[in-house]
């Protein structure tokens, strides 16, 4: 009977250590998850900022202004613009 009680006490201690170890691991994983959520929020904010920056950089007025200032380009007068239409050639 005494040996059986010692066996149960040892099993109880092993189970208790298992519970404590698993709770500690869960807490560590939860803390890591929270850190990753914070990083995700920061990346979402940066992504939105980059999309806004991209939309402002590709605006036609900005591109036209850069072409005028840096490349000394001008819009040609309407009289010197020719519009060509491409029609498919019939095969014989």
PDB file with one MODEL, atoms N, CA, C and O in Angstrom:
MODEL        1
ATOM      1  N   UNK A   1       0.820  -1.189   0.000  1.00  0.00           N
ATOM      2  CA  UNK A   1       0.000   0.000   0.000  1.00  0.00           C
ATOM      3  C   UNK A   1       0.870   1.262   0.000  1.00  0.00           C
ATOM      4  O   UNK A   1       0.561   2.236  -0.686  1.00  0.00           O
ATOM      5  N   UNK A   2       1.942   1.236   0.763  1.00  0.00           N
ATOM      6  CA  UNK A   2       2.844   2.384   0.856  1.00  0.00           C
ATOM      7  C   UNK A   2       3.486   2.667  -0.497  1.00  0.00           C
ATOM      8  O   UNK A   2       3.630   3.822  -0.897  1.00  0.00           O
ATOM      9  N   UNK A   3       3.875   1.593  -1.206  1.00  0.00           N
ATOM     10  CA  UNK A   3       4.480   1.764  -2.528  1.00  0.00           C
ATOM     11  C   UNK A   3       3.481   2.368  -3.514  1.00  0.00           C
ATOM     12  O   UNK A   3       3.852   3.177  -4.365  1.00  0.00           O
ATOM     13  N   UNK A   4       2.237   1.979  -3.398  1.00  0.00           N
ATOM     14  CA  UNK A   4       1.201   2.519  -4.270  1.00  0.00           C
ATOM     15  C   UNK A   4       0.991   4.008  -4.004  1.00  0.00           C
ATOM     16  O   UNK A   4       0.811   4.778  -4.947  1.00  0.00           O
ATOM     17  N   UNK A   5       1.009   4.429  -2.735  1.00  0.00           N
ATOM     18  CA  UNK A   5       0.866   5.853  -2.399  1.00  0.00           C
ATOM     19  C   UNK A   5       2.048   6.663  -2.926  1.00  0.00           C
ATOM     20  O   UNK A   5       1.861   7.768  -3.435  1.00  0.00           O
ATOM     21  N   UNK A   6       3.245   6.132  -2.809  1.00  0.00           N
ATOM     22  CA  UNK A   6       4.426   6.833  -3.340  1.00  0.00           C
ATOM     23  C   UNK A   6       4.320   6.962  -4.861  1.00  0.00           C
ATOM     24  O   UNK A   6       4.650   8.004  -5.428  1.00  0.00           O
ATOM     25  N   UNK A   7       3.861   5.906  -5.506  1.00  0.00           N
ATOM     26  CA  UNK A   7       3.680   5.950  -6.961  1.00  0.00           C
ATOM     27  C   UNK A   7       2.686   7.045  -7.354  1.00  0.00           C
ATOM     28  O   UNK A   7       2.928   7.799  -8.296  1.00  0.00           O
ATOM     29  N   UNK A   8       1.571   7.129  -6.631  1.00  0.00           N
ATOM     30  CA  UNK A   8       0.569   8.156  -6.931  1.00  0.00           C
ATOM     31  C   UNK A   8       1.098   9.561  -6.657  1.00  0.00           C
ATOM     32  O   UNK A   8       0.787  10.486  -7.408  1.00  0.00           O
ATOM     33  N   UNK A   9       1.880   9.740  -5.614  1.00  0.00           N
ATOM     34  CA  UNK A   9       2.471  11.051  -5.318  1.00  0.00           C
ATOM     35  C   UNK A   9       3.436  11.451  -6.428  1.00  0.00           C
ATOM     36  O   UNK A   9       3.445  12.604  -6.857  1.00  0.00           O
ATOM     37  N   UNK A  10       4.238  10.513  -6.889  1.00  0.00           N
ATOM     38  CA  UNK A  10       5.171  10.808  -7.987  1.00  0.00           C
ATOM     39  C   UNK A  10       4.408  11.138  -9.264  1.00  0.00           C
ATOM     40  O   UNK A  10       4.783  12.063  -9.985  1.00  0.00           O
ATOM     41  N   UNK A  11       3.345  10.394  -9.552  1.00  0.00           N
ATOM     42  CA  UNK A  11       2.523  10.677 -10.735  1.00  0.00           C
ATOM     43  C   UNK A  11       1.849  12.048 -10.617  1.00  0.00           C
ATOM     44  O   UNK A  11       1.753  12.785 -11.599  1.00  0.00           O
ATOM     45  N   UNK A  12       1.380  12.386  -9.401  1.00  0.00           N
ATOM     46  CA  UNK A  12       0.751  13.683  -9.178  1.00  0.00           C
ATOM     47  C   UNK A  12       1.744  14.813  -9.408  1.00  0.00           C
ATOM     48  O   UNK A  12       1.403  15.825 -10.020  1.00  0.00           O
ATOM     49  N   UNK A  13       2.966  14.650  -8.924  1.00  0.00           N
ATOM     50  CA  UNK A  13       3.996  15.683  -9.125  1.00  0.00           C
ATOM     51  C   UNK A  13       4.361  15.816 -10.605  1.00  0.00           C
ATOM     52  O   UNK A  13       4.557  16.924 -11.104  1.00  0.00           O
ATOM     53  N   UNK A  14       4.449  14.681 -11.301  1.00  0.00           N
ATOM     54  CA  UNK A  14       4.766  14.724 -12.732  1.00  0.00           C
ATOM     55  C   UNK A  14       3.654  15.431 -13.497  1.00  0.00           C
ATOM     56  O   UNK A  14       3.931  16.236 -14.386  1.00  0.00           O
ATOM     57  N   UNK A  15       2.422  15.147 -13.169  1.00  0.00           N
ATOM     58  CA  UNK A  15       1.297  15.817 -13.839  1.00  0.00           C
ATOM     59  C   UNK A  15       1.287  17.314 -13.523  1.00  0.00           C
ATOM     60  O   UNK A  15       1.025  18.136 -14.402  1.00  0.00           O
ATOM     61  N   UNK A  16       1.570  17.663 -12.278  1.00  0.00           N
ATOM     62  CA  UNK A  16       1.605  19.076 -11.894  1.00  0.00           C
ATOM     63  C   UNK A  16       2.706  19.811 -12.649  1.00  0.00           C
ATOM     64  O   UNK A  16       2.494  20.924 -13.131  1.00  0.00           O
ATOM     65  N   UNK A  17       3.888  19.188 -12.754  1.00  0.00           N
ATOM     66  CA  UNK A  17       4.969  19.812 -13.525  1.00  0.00           C
ATOM     67  C   UNK A  17       4.596  19.940 -14.999  1.00  0.00           C
ATOM     68  O   UNK A  17       4.957  20.925 -15.644  1.00  0.00           O
ATOM     69  N   UNK A  18       3.883  18.964 -15.532  1.00  0.00           N
ATOM     70  CA  UNK A  18       3.426  19.048 -16.922  1.00  0.00           C
ATOM     71  C   UNK A  18       2.461  20.194 -17.134  1.00  0.00           C
ATOM     72  O   UNK A  18       2.538  20.898 -18.141  1.00  0.00           O
ATOM     73  N   UNK A  19       1.544  20.388 -16.186  1.00  0.00           N
ATOM     74  CA  UNK A  19       0.584  21.484 -16.291  1.00  0.00           C
ATOM     75  C   UNK A  19       1.303  22.827 -16.217  1.00  0.00           C
ATOM     76  O   UNK A  19       1.021  23.728 -17.007  1.00  0.00           O
ATOM     77  N   UNK A  20       2.227  22.961 -15.275  1.00  0.00           N
ATOM     78  CA  UNK A  20       2.969  24.225 -15.129  1.00  0.00           C
ATOM     79  C   UNK A  20       3.778  24.507 -16.383  1.00  0.00           C
ATOM     80  O   UNK A  20       3.797  25.639 -16.868  1.00  0.00           O
ATOM     81  N   UNK A  21       4.450  23.486 -16.915  1.00  0.00           N
ATOM     82  CA  UNK A  21       5.252  23.668 -18.125  1.00  0.00           C
ATOM     83  C   UNK A  21       4.376  24.066 -19.310  1.00  0.00           C
ATOM     84  O   UNK A  21       4.737  24.963 -20.072  1.00  0.00           O
ATOM     85  N   UNK A  22       3.236  23.411 -19.469  1.00  0.00           N
ATOM     86  CA  UNK A  22       2.369  23.743 -20.601  1.00  0.00           C
ATOM     87  C   UNK A  22       1.789  25.153 -20.457  1.00  0.00           C
ATOM     88  O   UNK A  22       1.665  25.859 -21.458  1.00  0.00           O
ATOM     89  N   UNK A  23       1.433  25.578 -19.257  1.00  0.00           N
ATOM     90  CA  UNK A  23       0.921  26.941 -19.061  1.00  0.00           C
ATOM     91  C   UNK A  23       2.006  27.969 -19.359  1.00  0.00           C
ATOM     92  O   UNK A  23       1.725  29.023 -19.931  1.00  0.00           O
ATOM     93  N   UNK A  24       3.226  27.671 -18.980  1.00  0.00           N
ATOM     94  CA  UNK A  24       4.330  28.589 -19.269  1.00  0.00           C
ATOM     95  C   UNK A  24       4.537  28.719 -20.781  1.00  0.00           C
ATOM     96  O   UNK A  24       4.739  29.818 -21.296  1.00  0.00           O
ATOM     97  N   UNK A  25       4.483  27.594 -21.476  1.00  0.00           N
ATOM     98  CA  UNK A  25       4.633  27.635 -22.934  1.00  0.00           C
ATOM     99  C   UNK A  25       3.496  28.415 -23.581  1.00  0.00           C
ATOM    100  O   UNK A  25       3.717  29.168 -24.529  1.00  0.00           O
ATOM    101  N   UNK A  26       2.276  28.237 -23.070  1.00  0.00           N
ATOM    102  CA  UNK A  26       1.131  28.960 -23.617  1.00  0.00           C
ATOM    103  C   UNK A  26       1.309  30.458 -23.419  1.00  0.00           C
ATOM    104  O   UNK A  26       1.016  31.243 -24.321  1.00  0.00           O
ATOM    105  N   UNK A  27       1.785  30.858 -22.252  1.00  0.00           N
ATOM    106  CA  UNK A  27       2.003  32.291 -21.998  1.00  0.00           C
ATOM    107  C   UNK A  27       3.070  32.860 -22.919  1.00  0.00           C
ATOM    108  O   UNK A  27       2.910  33.963 -23.441  1.00  0.00           O
ATOM    109  N   UNK A  28       4.154  32.123 -23.126  1.00  0.00           N
ATOM    110  CA  UNK A  28       5.203  32.592 -24.031  1.00  0.00           C
ATOM    111  C   UNK A  28       4.682  32.726 -25.452  1.00  0.00           C
ATOM    112  O   UNK A  28       4.978  33.703 -26.140  1.00  0.00           O
ATOM    113  N   UNK A  29       3.906  31.742 -25.890  1.00  0.00           N
ATOM    114  CA  UNK A  29       3.348  31.798 -27.242  1.00  0.00           C
ATOM    115  C   UNK A  29       2.339  32.937 -27.383  1.00  0.00           C
ATOM    116  O   UNK A  29       2.273  33.575 -28.434  1.00  0.00           O
ATOM    117  N   UNK A  30       1.562  33.195 -26.347  1.00  0.00           N
ATOM    118  CA  UNK A  30       0.599  34.288 -26.394  1.00  0.00           C
ATOM    119  C   UNK A  30       1.323  35.629 -26.482  1.00  0.00           C
ATOM    120  O   UNK A  30       0.897  36.517 -27.220  1.00  0.00           O
ATOM    121  N   UNK A  31       2.413  35.778 -25.734  1.00  0.00           N
ATOM    122  CA  UNK A  31       3.189  37.017 -25.806  1.00  0.00           C
ATOM    123  C   UNK A  31       3.789  37.199 -27.194  1.00  0.00           C
ATOM    124  O   UNK A  31       3.813  38.311 -27.722  1.00  0.00           O
ATOM    125  N   UNK A  32       4.275  36.111 -27.788  1.00  0.00           N
ATOM    126  CA  UNK A  32       4.814  36.196 -29.145  1.00  0.00           C
ATOM    127  C   UNK A  32       3.714  36.568 -30.139  1.00  0.00           C
ATOM    128  O   UNK A  32       3.948  37.342 -31.067  1.00  0.00           O
ATOM    129  N   UNK A  33       2.522  36.020 -29.944  1.00  0.00           N
ATOM    130  CA  UNK A  33       1.395  36.351 -30.817  1.00  0.00           C
ATOM    131  C   UNK A  33       1.040  37.829 -30.716  1.00  0.00           C
ATOM    132  O   UNK A  33       0.780  38.473 -31.733  1.00  0.00           O
ATOM    133  N   UNK A  34       1.025  38.367 -29.517  1.00  0.00           N
ATOM    134  CA  UNK A  34       0.713  39.787 -29.338  1.00  0.00           C
ATOM    135  C   UNK A  34       1.765  40.668 -30.005  1.00  0.00           C
ATOM    136  O   UNK A  34       1.426  41.687 -30.605  1.00  0.00           O
ATOM    137  N   UNK A  35       3.036  40.286 -29.906  1.00  0.00           N
ATOM    138  CA  UNK A  35       4.089  41.055 -30.577  1.00  0.00           C
ATOM    139  C   UNK A  35       3.891  41.038 -32.089  1.00  0.00           C
ATOM    140  O   UNK A  35       4.059  42.057 -32.759  1.00  0.00           O
ATOM    141  N   UNK A  36       3.535  39.877 -32.612  1.00  0.00           N
ATOM    142  CA  UNK A  36       3.314  39.776 -34.050  1.00  0.00           C
ATOM    143  C   UNK A  36       2.100  40.589 -34.491  1.00  0.00           C
ATOM    144  O   UNK A  36       2.096  41.139 -35.592  1.00  0.00           O
ATOM    145  N   UNK A  37       1.084  40.670 -33.657  1.00  0.00           N
ATOM    146  CA  UNK A  37      -0.082  41.498 -33.997  1.00  0.00           C
ATOM    147  C   UNK A  37       0.306  42.967 -34.064  1.00  0.00           C
ATOM    148  O   UNK A  37      -0.170  43.695 -34.935  1.00  0.00           O
ATOM    149  N   UNK A  38       1.170  43.410 -33.147  1.00  0.00           N
ATOM    150  CA  UNK A  38       1.629  44.799 -33.169  1.00  0.00           C
ATOM    151  C   UNK A  38       2.424  45.058 -34.450  1.00  0.00           C
ATOM    152  O   UNK A  38       2.263  46.098 -35.087  1.00  0.00           O
ATOM    153  N   UNK A  39       3.277  44.113 -34.820  1.00  0.00           N
ATOM    154  CA  UNK A  39       4.053  44.259 -36.055  1.00  0.00           C
ATOM    155  C   UNK A  39       3.120  44.290 -37.264  1.00  0.00           C
ATOM    156  O   UNK A  39       3.338  45.059 -38.201  1.00  0.00           O
ATOM    157  N   UNK A  40       2.080  43.452 -37.241  1.00  0.00           N
ATOM    158  CA  UNK A  40       1.118  43.436 -38.346  1.00  0.00           C
ATOM    159  C   UNK A  40       0.413  44.786 -38.478  1.00  0.00           C
ATOM    160  O   UNK A  40       0.229  45.285 -39.587  1.00  0.00           O
ATOM    161  N   UNK A  41       0.024  45.371 -37.356  1.00  0.00           N
ATOM    162  CA  UNK A  41      -0.640  46.683 -37.406  1.00  0.00           C
ATOM    163  C   UNK A  41       0.290  47.745 -37.967  1.00  0.00           C
ATOM    164  O   UNK A  41      -0.128  48.583 -38.767  1.00  0.00           O
ATOM    165  N   UNK A  42       1.561  47.714 -37.548  1.00  0.00           N
ATOM    166  CA  UNK A  42       2.519  48.689 -38.077  1.00  0.00           C
ATOM    167  C   UNK A  42       2.716  48.507 -39.575  1.00  0.00           C
ATOM    168  O   UNK A  42       2.808  49.487 -40.314  1.00  0.00           O
ATOM    169  N   UNK A  43       2.781  47.258 -40.026  1.00  0.00           N
ATOM    170  CA  UNK A  43       2.948  47.003 -41.455  1.00  0.00           C
ATOM    171  C   UNK A  43       1.709  47.414 -42.242  1.00  0.00           C
ATOM    172  O   UNK A  43       1.833  47.901 -43.366  1.00  0.00           O
ATOM    173  N   UNK A  44       0.522  47.230 -41.681  1.00  0.00           N
ATOM    174  CA  UNK A  44      -0.699  47.687 -42.348  1.00  0.00           C
ATOM    175  C   UNK A  44      -0.702  49.200 -42.509  1.00  0.00           C
ATOM    176  O   UNK A  44      -1.095  49.717 -43.555  1.00  0.00           O
ATOM    177  N   UNK A  45      -0.263  49.911 -41.468  1.00  0.00           N
ATOM    178  CA  UNK A  45      -0.191  51.376 -41.551  1.00  0.00           C
ATOM    179  C   UNK A  45       0.813  51.794 -42.612  1.00  0.00           C
ATOM    180  O   UNK A  45       0.542  52.696 -43.406  1.00  0.00           O
ATOM    181  N   UNK A  46       1.975  51.142 -42.631  1.00  0.00           N
ATOM    182  CA  UNK A  46       2.996  51.478 -43.632  1.00  0.00           C
ATOM    183  C   UNK A  46       2.504  51.161 -45.035  1.00  0.00           C
ATOM    184  O   UNK A  46       2.777  51.913 -45.970  1.00  0.00           O
ATOM    185  N   UNK A  47       1.772  50.043 -45.196  1.00  0.00           N
ATOM    186  CA  UNK A  47       1.227  49.674 -46.508  1.00  0.00           C
ATOM    187  C   UNK A  47       0.253  50.745 -47.000  1.00  0.00           C
ATOM    188  O   UNK A  47       0.296  51.135 -48.167  1.00  0.00           O
ATOM    189  N   UNK A  48      -0.612  51.215 -46.124  1.00  0.00           N
ATOM    190  CA  UNK A  48      -1.541  52.274 -46.508  1.00  0.00           C
ATOM    191  C   UNK A  48      -0.814  53.548 -46.888  1.00  0.00           C
ATOM    192  O   UNK A  48      -1.185  54.221 -47.849  1.00  0.00           O
ATOM    193  N   UNK A  49       0.223  53.880 -46.132  1.00  0.00           N
ATOM    194  CA  UNK A  49       1.017  55.072 -46.435  1.00  0.00           C
ATOM    195  C   UNK A  49       1.715  54.935 -47.784  1.00  0.00           C
ATOM    196  O   UNK A  49       1.776  55.896 -48.550  1.00  0.00           O
ATOM    197  N   UNK A  50       2.242  53.746 -48.078  1.00  0.00           N
ATOM    198  CA  UNK A  50       2.904  53.535 -49.364  1.00  0.00           C
ATOM    199  C   UNK A  50       1.921  53.583 -50.530  1.00  0.00           C
ATOM    200  O   UNK A  50       2.255  54.082 -51.605  1.00  0.00           O
ATOM    201  N   UNK A  51       0.708  53.064 -50.323  1.00  0.00           N
ATOM    202  CA  UNK A  51      -0.291  53.153 -51.383  1.00  0.00           C
ATOM    203  C   UNK A  51      -0.677  54.602 -51.659  1.00  0.00           C
ATOM    204  O   UNK A  51      -0.858  54.996 -52.811  1.00  0.00           O
ATOM    205  N   UNK A  52      -0.801  55.388 -50.600  1.00  0.00           N
ATOM    206  CA  UNK A  52      -1.116  56.803 -50.773  1.00  0.00           C
ATOM    207  C   UNK A  52       0.015  57.520 -51.493  1.00  0.00           C
ATOM    208  O   UNK A  52      -0.225  58.337 -52.382  1.00  0.00           O
ATOM    209  N   UNK A  53       1.243  57.213 -51.109  1.00  0.00           N
ATOM    210  CA  UNK A  53       2.394  57.834 -51.769  1.00  0.00           C
ATOM    211  C   UNK A  53       2.456  57.445 -53.238  1.00  0.00           C
ATOM    212  O   UNK A  53       2.743  58.283 -54.092  1.00  0.00           O
ATOM    213  N   UNK A  54       2.189  56.185 -53.533  1.00  0.00           N
ATOM    214  CA  UNK A  54       2.201  55.741 -54.923  1.00  0.00           C
ATOM    215  C   UNK A  54       1.126  56.455 -55.731  1.00  0.00           C
ATOM    216  O   UNK A  54       1.373  56.852 -56.870  1.00  0.00           O
ATOM    217  N   UNK A  55      -0.054  56.623 -55.163  1.00  0.00           N
ATOM    218  CA  UNK A  55      -1.127  57.283 -55.909  1.00  0.00           C
ATOM    219  C   UNK A  55      -0.801  58.749 -56.172  1.00  0.00           C
ATOM    220  O   UNK A  55      -1.195  59.295 -57.202  1.00  0.00           O
ATOM    221  N   UNK A  56      -0.088  59.388 -55.251  1.00  0.00           N
ATOM    222  CA  UNK A  56       0.273  60.781 -55.503  1.00  0.00           C
ATOM    223  C   UNK A  56       1.416  60.892 -56.495  1.00  0.00           C
ATOM    224  O   UNK A  56       1.505  61.876 -57.230  1.00  0.00           O
ATOM    225  N   UNK A  57       2.293  59.895 -56.527  1.00  0.00           N
ATOM    226  CA  UNK A  57       3.423  59.961 -57.454  1.00  0.00           C
ATOM    227  C   UNK A  57       3.017  59.718 -58.902  1.00  0.00           C
ATOM    228  O   UNK A  57       3.709  60.163 -59.817  1.00  0.00           O
ATOM    229  N   UNK A  58       1.906  59.020 -59.123  1.00  0.00           N
ATOM    230  CA  UNK A  58       1.519  58.718 -60.505  1.00  0.00           C
ATOM    231  C   UNK A  58       0.423  59.640 -61.028  1.00  0.00           C
ATOM    232  O   UNK A  58      -0.169  59.361 -62.071  1.00  0.00           O
ATOM    233  N   UNK A  59       0.150  60.714 -60.336  1.00  0.00           N
ATOM    234  CA  UNK A  59      -0.857  61.653 -60.821  1.00  0.00           C
ATOM    235  C   UNK A  59      -0.348  62.323 -62.099  1.00  0.00           C
ATOM    236  O   UNK A  59       0.835  62.644 -62.209  1.00  0.00           O
ATOM    237  N   UNK A  60      -1.240  62.529 -63.053  1.00  0.00           N
ATOM    238  CA  UNK A  60      -0.855  63.060 -64.356  1.00  0.00           C
ATOM    239  C   UNK A  60      -0.255  64.459 -64.251  1.00  0.00           C
ATOM    240  O   UNK A  60       0.715  64.775 -64.939  1.00  0.00           O
ATOM    241  N   UNK A  61      -0.823  65.281 -63.406  1.00  0.00           N
ATOM    242  CA  UNK A  61      -0.297  66.638 -63.266  1.00  0.00           C
ATOM    243  C   UNK A  61       1.130  66.645 -62.759  1.00  0.00           C
ATOM    244  O   UNK A  61       1.949  67.448 -63.207  1.00  0.00           O
ATOM    245  N   UNK A  62       1.433  65.757 -61.830  1.00  0.00           N
ATOM    246  CA  UNK A  62       2.788  65.684 -61.288  1.00  0.00           C
ATOM    247  C   UNK A  62       3.764  65.196 -62.364  1.00  0.00           C
ATOM    248  O   UNK A  62       4.865  65.730 -62.499  1.00  0.00           O
ATOM    249  N   UNK A  63       3.353  64.187 -63.121  1.00  0.00           N
ATOM    250  CA  UNK A  63       4.218  63.667 -64.186  1.00  0.00           C
ATOM    251  C   UNK A  63       4.457  64.738 -65.243  1.00  0.00           C
ATOM    252  O   UNK A  63       5.570  64.888 -65.747  1.00  0.00           O
ATOM    253  N   UNK A  64       3.408  65.477 -65.574  1.00  0.00           N
ATOM    254  CA  UNK A  64       3.555  66.549 -66.568  1.00  0.00           C
ATOM    255  C   UNK A  64       4.482  67.645 -66.049  1.00  0.00           C
ATOM    256  O   UNK A  64       5.298  68.173 -66.805  1.00  0.00           O
ATOM    257  N   UNK A  65       4.364  67.986 -64.789  1.00  0.00           N
ATOM    258  CA  UNK A  65       5.220  69.024 -64.204  1.00  0.00           C
ATOM    259  C   UNK A  65       6.681  68.582 -64.190  1.00  0.00           C
ATOM    260  O   UNK A  65       7.571  69.385 -64.471  1.00  0.00           O
ATOM    261  N   UNK A  66       6.933  67.336 -63.871  1.00  0.00           N
ATOM    262  CA  UNK A  66       8.312  66.828 -63.878  1.00  0.00           C
ATOM    263  C   UNK A  66       8.861  66.823 -65.295  1.00  0.00           C
ATOM    264  O   UNK A  66      10.025  67.159 -65.514  1.00  0.00           O
ATOM    265  N   UNK A  67       8.022  66.438 -66.267  1.00  0.00           N
ATOM    266  CA  UNK A  67       8.472  66.441 -67.660  1.00  0.00           C
ATOM    267  C   UNK A  67       8.825  67.850 -68.112  1.00  0.00           C
ATOM    268  O   UNK A  67       9.793  68.038 -68.849  1.00  0.00           O
ATOM    269  N   UNK A  68       8.061  68.829 -67.685  1.00  0.00           N
ATOM    270  CA  UNK A  68       8.358  70.209 -68.068  1.00  0.00           C
ATOM    271  C   UNK A  68       9.612  70.722 -67.380  1.00  0.00           C
ATOM    272  O   UNK A  68      10.472  71.329 -68.017  1.00  0.00           O
ATOM    273  N   UNK A  69       9.714  70.478 -66.077  1.00  0.00           N
ATOM    274  CA  UNK A  69      10.822  71.052 -65.306  1.00  0.00           C
ATOM    275  C   UNK A  69      12.152  70.348 -65.569  1.00  0.00           C
ATOM    276  O   UNK A  69      13.151  71.001 -65.872  1.00  0.00           O
ATOM    277  N   UNK A  70      12.167  69.058 -65.458  1.00  0.00           N
ATOM    278  CA  UNK A  70      13.438  68.331 -65.532  1.00  0.00           C
ATOM    279  C   UNK A  70      13.866  67.981 -66.954  1.00  0.00           C
ATOM    280  O   UNK A  70      15.056  67.988 -67.266  1.00  0.00           O
ATOM    281  N   UNK A  71      12.904  67.679 -67.808  1.00  0.00           N
ATOM    282  CA  UNK A  71      13.229  67.218 -69.154  1.00  0.00           C
ATOM    283  C   UNK A  71      13.002  68.285 -70.228  1.00  0.00           C
ATOM    284  O   UNK A  71      13.250  68.048 -71.410  1.00  0.00           O
ATOM    285  N   UNK A  72      12.531  69.454 -69.809  1.00  0.00           N
ATOM    286  CA  UNK A  72      12.266  70.559 -70.735  1.00  0.00           C
ATOM    287  C   UNK A  72      11.337  70.134 -71.872  1.00  0.00           C
ATOM    288  O   UNK A  72      11.532  70.521 -73.024  1.00  0.00           O
ATOM    289  N   UNK A  73      10.338  69.344 -71.537  1.00  0.00           N
ATOM    290  CA  UNK A  73       9.363  68.906 -72.537  1.00  0.00           C
ATOM    291  C   UNK A  73       8.185  69.872 -72.523  1.00  0.00           C
ATOM    292  O   UNK A  73       7.878  70.486 -71.501  1.00  0.00           O
ATOM    293  N   UNK A  74       7.532  69.995 -73.679  1.00  0.00           N
ATOM    294  CA  UNK A  74       6.351  70.846 -73.772  1.00  0.00           C
ATOM    295  C   UNK A  74       5.236  70.059 -74.460  1.00  0.00           C
ATOM    296  O   UNK A  74       5.489  69.087 -75.171  1.00  0.00           O
ATOM    297  N   UNK A  75       4.020  70.493 -74.238  1.00  0.00           N
ATOM    298  CA  UNK A  75       2.883  69.892 -74.918  1.00  0.00           C
ATOM    299  C   UNK A  75       2.833  70.499 -76.316  1.00  0.00           C
ATOM    300  O   UNK A  75       2.822  71.722 -76.455  1.00  0.00           O
ATOM    301  N   UNK A  76       2.802  69.664 -77.352  1.00  0.00           N
ATOM    302  CA  UNK A  76       2.791  70.218 -78.711  1.00  0.00           C
ATOM    303  C   UNK A  76       1.467  70.913 -79.014  1.00  0.00           C
ATOM    304  O   UNK A  76       0.426  70.543 -78.472  1.00  0.00           O
ATOM    305  N   UNK A  77       1.511  71.910 -79.873  1.00  0.00           N
ATOM    306  CA  UNK A  77       0.257  72.580 -80.244  1.00  0.00           C
ATOM    307  C   UNK A  77      -0.661  71.613 -80.994  1.00  0.00           C
ATOM    308  O   UNK A  77      -0.211  70.642 -81.600  1.00  0.00           O
ATOM    309  N   UNK A  78      -1.938  71.905 -80.935  1.00  0.00           N
ATOM    310  CA  UNK A  78      -2.940  71.010 -81.532  1.00  0.00           C
ATOM    311  C   UNK A  78      -2.761  70.881 -83.040  1.00  0.00           C
ATOM    312  O   UNK A  78      -3.142  69.863 -83.616  1.00  0.00           O
ATOM    313  N   UNK A  79      -2.195  71.885 -83.684  1.00  0.00           N
ATOM    314  CA  UNK A  79      -2.032  71.826 -85.146  1.00  0.00           C
ATOM    315  C   UNK A  79      -0.954  70.828 -85.557  1.00  0.00           C
ATOM    316  O   UNK A  79      -0.968  70.333 -86.684  1.00  0.00           O
ATOM    317  N   UNK A  80      -0.031  70.531 -84.665  1.00  0.00           N
ATOM    318  CA  UNK A  80       1.044  69.606 -85.037  1.00  0.00           C
ATOM    319  C   UNK A  80       0.790  68.177 -84.538  1.00  0.00           C
ATOM    320  O   UNK A  80       1.675  67.325 -84.618  1.00  0.00           O
ATOM    321  N   UNK A  81      -0.400  67.922 -84.032  1.00  0.00           N
ATOM    322  CA  UNK A  81      -0.742  66.580 -83.566  1.00  0.00           C
ATOM    323  C   UNK A  81      -1.518  65.871 -84.662  1.00  0.00           C
ATOM    324  O   UNK A  81      -2.491  66.409 -85.191  1.00  0.00           O
ATOM    325  N   UNK A  82      -1.089  64.669 -85.002  1.00  0.00           N
ATOM    326  CA  UNK A  82      -1.782  63.867 -85.999  1.00  0.00           C
ATOM    327  C   UNK A  82      -2.276  62.590 -85.325  1.00  0.00           C
ATOM    328  O   UNK A  82      -1.539  61.931 -84.593  1.00  0.00           O
ATOM    329  N   UNK A  83      -3.527  62.260 -85.586  1.00  0.00           N
ATOM    330  CA  UNK A  83      -4.117  61.051 -85.027  1.00  0.00           C
ATOM    331  C   UNK A  83      -4.245  60.043 -86.151  1.00  0.00           C
ATOM    332  O   UNK A  83      -4.878  60.307 -87.173  1.00  0.00           O
ATOM    333  N   UNK A  84      -3.641  58.896 -85.951  1.00  0.00           N
ATOM    334  CA  UNK A  84      -3.672  57.846 -86.953  1.00  0.00           C
ATOM    335  C   UNK A  84      -4.585  56.737 -86.468  1.00  0.00           C
ATOM    336  O   UNK A  84      -4.585  56.378 -85.290  1.00  0.00           O
ATOM    337  N   UNK A  85      -5.354  56.208 -87.385  1.00  0.00           N
ATOM    338  CA  UNK A  85      -6.173  55.058 -87.026  1.00  0.00           C
ATOM    339  C   UNK A  85      -5.615  53.855 -87.780  1.00  0.00           C
ATOM    340  O   UNK A  85      -5.297  53.932 -88.967  1.00  0.00           O
ATOM    341  N   UNK A  86      -5.508  52.773 -87.077  1.00  0.00           N
ATOM    342  CA  UNK A  86      -4.961  51.559 -87.679  1.00  0.00           C
ATOM    343  C   UNK A  86      -6.136  50.650 -88.015  1.00  0.00           C
ATOM    344  O   UNK A  86      -6.920  50.254 -87.152  1.00  0.00           O
ATOM    345  N   UNK A  87      -6.226  50.337 -89.302  1.00  0.00           N
ATOM    346  CA  UNK A  87      -7.279  49.415 -89.734  1.00  0.00           C
ATOM    347  C   UNK A  87      -6.598  48.151 -90.225  1.00  0.00           C
ATOM    348  O   UNK A  87      -5.549  48.216 -90.866  1.00  0.00           O
ATOM    349  N   UNK A  88      -7.186  47.007 -89.931  1.00  0.00           N
ATOM    350  CA  UNK A  88      -6.556  45.759 -90.380  1.00  0.00           C
ATOM    351  C   UNK A  88      -6.608  45.632 -91.902  1.00  0.00           C
ATOM    352  O   UNK A  88      -7.594  45.995 -92.542  1.00  0.00           O
ATOM    353  N   UNK A  89      -5.532  45.112 -92.453  1.00  0.00           N
ATOM    354  CA  UNK A  89      -5.431  44.936 -93.896  1.00  0.00           C
ATOM    355  C   UNK A  89      -6.093  43.603 -94.252  1.00  0.00           C
ATOM    356  O   UNK A  89      -5.841  42.577 -93.619  1.00  0.00           O
ATOM    357  N   UNK A  90      -6.935  43.643 -95.269  1.00  0.00           N
ATOM    358  CA  UNK A  90      -7.596  42.416 -95.696  1.00  0.00           C
ATOM    359  C   UNK A  90      -6.589  41.524 -96.416  1.00  0.00           C
ATOM    360  O   UNK A  90      -5.800  41.992 -97.236  1.00  0.00           O
ATOM    361  N   UNK A  91      -6.628  40.240 -96.096  1.00  0.00           N
ATOM    362  CA  UNK A  91      -5.711  39.306 -96.736  1.00  0.00           C
ATOM    363  C   UNK A  91      -6.332  38.789 -98.027  1.00  0.00           C
ATOM    364  O   UNK A  91      -7.544  38.594 -98.112  1.00  0.00           O
ATOM    365  N   UNK A  92      -5.493  38.573 -99.021  1.00  0.00           N
ATOM    366  CA  UNK A  92      -5.972  38.121-100.344  1.00  0.00           C
ATOM    367  C   UNK A  92      -5.791  36.661-100.500  1.00  0.00           C
ATOM    368  O   UNK A  92      -6.135  36.105-101.543  1.00  0.00           O
TER     369      UNK A  92
ENDMDL
END
